[in-house]
Amino acid sequence: MNNTFSFNRFGRLLAMDGRKYFRNFGITLAILCGLNIVLWILSVVFGFTMPTLARYLVIWLSAFLGMIMVPAKAFGDINLPCEGVRYAMLPASTLEKYFSYILFCLMTPFIIFLGSWGIDSLLTLLPIGGFVHYIRHFVFSDIMQDFFREIAEMSGVDATSEEIFDHEVYNVFASKHFTYSKIMGIILNLGIFMFGNLLFNTHKTGKTLVLMIGVSYVVSTLMQMVLIAKGGSFMMNTDMSNYTSLGKFITSIFSVTNVINTLITVGVYVGIFFKLKTQKY
């Protein structure tokens, strides 16, 4: 089968992979979507209001766990000697298998995020428990505003002042650079685990974690080189106590990081395609 693309063939492949996805990963998916129930039970048992930030972080933790688990649990057999041969013999091109593989893996953290938020919202409607407010925001800066206001309310402090949220440094975390960095981080990390699933035959997730640590080390080393070359002179010649200057400096770091992560992400996803294409059994 060559690298052509047929929508009919691709549709049949999606249906087959979808059944395998929910058969192998469905229970895990449901558990991850419901992790905030643990926080709700704790708030009921101990009688306190659960901060929105804690609920938000557990949702992200659920999405991260799903991201690292889904390639091996849902598609862990595609490079194994027996099962992999059957996968290779499917009437679908490498391009179709590639798109199906990345589609189901990439949609997982977003399904978990939406599912977790939906369950969290339902728990907020219950007359008991410490889920007082909906998670209204998903931008980091906005969720931090909600968190500070909740702490102020619990402490009996006036929470009407907006001065802390006007600083340039704080607004960096509401910028497009930070949003792009989060999205690209999800795509990159998923790509690493998808590639590791094809690269390793056993202990796929653990070995890929080691691989990811290695990639992170390379990225951090590159960032250190950039900061030494660019950031050093910037900090020496700039008043870093000035919020506007510090905000611009942080933004420049995000910009450089985004470029590096984008290049690595493209390389990883190209590697996934060629690993699928040249897989030996």
Secondary structure, 3 states (H helix, E strand, C coil): CCCCCCHHHHHHHHHHHHHHHHHHHHHHHHHHHCCHHHHHHHHHHHCCCCCHHHHHHHHHHHHHHHHHHHHHHHHCCCCCHHHHHHHHCCCCCHHHHHHHHHHHHHHHHHHHHHHHHHHHHHHHHCCCCCCCCCCCCCCHHHHHHHHHHHHHHHHCCCCCCCHHHHCHHHHHCCCHHHHHHHHHHHHHHHHHHHHHHHHCCCCHHHHHHHHHHHHHHHHHHHHHHHHHHHHHHHHHCCCCCCHHHHHHHHHHHHHHHHHHHHHHHHHHHHHHHHHHHCCCC
